[in-house]
Each structure stands twice: as structure tokens, then as C-alpha cells.
């Protein structure tokens, strides 16, 4: 078991390694002999007597008992690395537009208490928005590519369909194979660089069609459907409201707002939160051939489907918890006649921890991130976890295990 000192030291090294690997790739194997460990390095340290999360009487202390001001140590500065290039979010491609194009109407909105709940601003500091800049993800994809270079195209396609979906879709629509490293999506000179670095953006989720494969094996692992239309005016953006004035959005950005219930359902999330992958055998060959036999990299949707959140008499979809519910919201700062909506899901997209959010906050410039909202996203994440049902142990970060 790590002591507090050891845990903090390990985390600091981990943060440095993740950011460095994401920018420069995995280090090559070396045969250089390392120094012998010192007595200080090999001496075990006893953990403190009062851990933050305790076990007793057959149960665990809950997340709500962790001090609200507990925080990860700030990630060490790595000034010697070259910062990743920033990207703009006001592009307009054949199938997508950048999130900035949505801000004239969907930023500047407030709740009944006067709090700013601007949609694009809230989204900008989430894991969804920064999926393409996630340093751990980039480091892991780089590692897999080095281990299996013969499958680099397969790896790039599988890993960008959900982390860089706009660029992935545009590539496939143009009959091109998605590429990530070298002269691929991560290269600032690539035509699709702005789309790639936008992560999971507005016009990706809101264009996913409610086709029969959604929420099924065929639709998992990035199997969502983005339609192609001959005329720009036929492009649809799906939302949860049925009675919609279509003219303002159509005139402003060339999309027709369309009401569809599936936007509020868990099956929408299943496209990228049930991920099954092929794997390689000892000879480096891709196996198996059938999707039914793939390795379950993550099955969050299946876990939800088997939980009481899905099976109770009052089921709750993913969006119900991960997008804070607000009532009586005018979701557009556009035309004055736009009506107030009874229920609105705030686009904070909180998850199960704040570990990566903290890394991104502490290394914004290095990772090319422009959002200033990470404190809000971290706070909203902790609020969501505190509201979670009792009887479940939530560990936000390893640092919380022991007092510093």
C-alpha cells in the first residue's frame, strides 16, 4: 500500500510521463543499467492511521465524507516541452460546423437565478470537448501503434471514431482512411485538424440519427450514423424539443432543428460508451472476425442497462445524471419569441472522476486547450458524485486515500 508521500510522488511522476508521452511518443526500450536503489528508496513507509476512506462494520465511507476542499497536487510544470498547437472552432465543413458557430444563440443564456449556463462555454472544459487532447489517450494510442505498426490504420480508425469523430466521419465520407500521427489529424497542417481537435462537438451528437442500429451491437464502438444530404438546407440537428421554430437556425448555420426523443435516451451514448475491439494473437494477426467475439474495452451502456437506473419503474438515462437538469430555461439568446423550455440538460457532461480534468487544467497551454471553465466542470463532477446513491464507494483520485 502506498503511503501519502509515496502516492503523491507517484502521481506527480505519472502526470509528467502522460503529458510527455502524448507530445513526443513512447520512449524506446533501452538496455542501459539503472542505478541500484538506495536504502531510502527501498524502505517501506507505514500509511497514516486515519485514511480518508475507511473500511469498517462491513461498509465503506461514502464520497460525501471526503473533505470538499481535498484536491490533487498541482501537476509539475514541464516547460521544456513544445506546446501543442491550438485550433479554431469556427470552421464550416461539408457535414459539420465548429462549436463557435453555435455561440451567438446558445451562449449568454441564464437560469432562473441568473447563473450563466452558456452551452458552448459549459461544454468547452469537458472530457467530450477535449477528447482529442486527452494526453493519456494520445499516449496509449501511440504505444499501441508502436507495438503493432502493421495495424496502424486500423488503430487510428478505431480510436478516432469517438475521440476525433468529426475528422473521422469527414474522412470516410471522402473515401479516405483516417490517419492520426505523422501527417495525420494531429498535424496542424492537416485539412481536418480543426475538426479533429474539436473532440466530441455539437454537430456530431446532434446529427446522430435514430436508426435501428442505435443501442445495438451494430451501433456500438462508433457505429453511429451521420447522414449525407444533397442540399445544405436538408441537414438536420436533432434535439429533445418537438415544437421548434426552424427558421432562425436554418438561416444562421444551415441546419434544420428537428425534435427527436432519442437525444434524451441512453442509446445515443451507447455509440461510444460501449466499445468492443478486435485484438491480436501471438503472431500479430487480428482476431476475431465477428464483432460478437470482440474484446469489451468498455461496456458502460450494458452496465447501465442491467442497473436499476434502467430497469426500475422510474428509469433514468445517462443524460439524467451526467447533464444537470434545469427547469424553465430559454435555451436561445436569439429571437425574443423563442419559448421557455420546461426541462433542460446542462451541457456539463460530468463523469466519474476529476483526475484527467485536473491534468488538463494544470497543463492547458502545453496541451493546446483554450477553455477556462475547468473549475466549474470539476465542481459539477463532485456535486454529481455526492448526489449518487449510498452504498457505493467512489474513489475520485488516489490522492484522496490518505491525508497529506
Secondary structure by P-SEA (a helix, b strand, c coil): cccaaaaaaaaaaaaaaaaaaaacccccccccccccccccccbbbbccccccccccccccccccccccccccccccccccccccbbbbcccccccccccccccccccccccccccccccccccccccccccccaaaaaaaaaaaaaacccaaaaaaaaaacccaaaaaaaaaaacbbbbccccccccccccccccccccccaaaaaaccccccccccccccccbbbbbbcccccbbbbccccccccccccccccbbbbbbcccccccccccccccccccccccccccccccccccccccaaaaaaaccccccccccccccccccccccccccccccccccccbbbbcccccccaaaaaaaaacccccccccccaaaaaaaaaaaaaaccccccccccccccccc
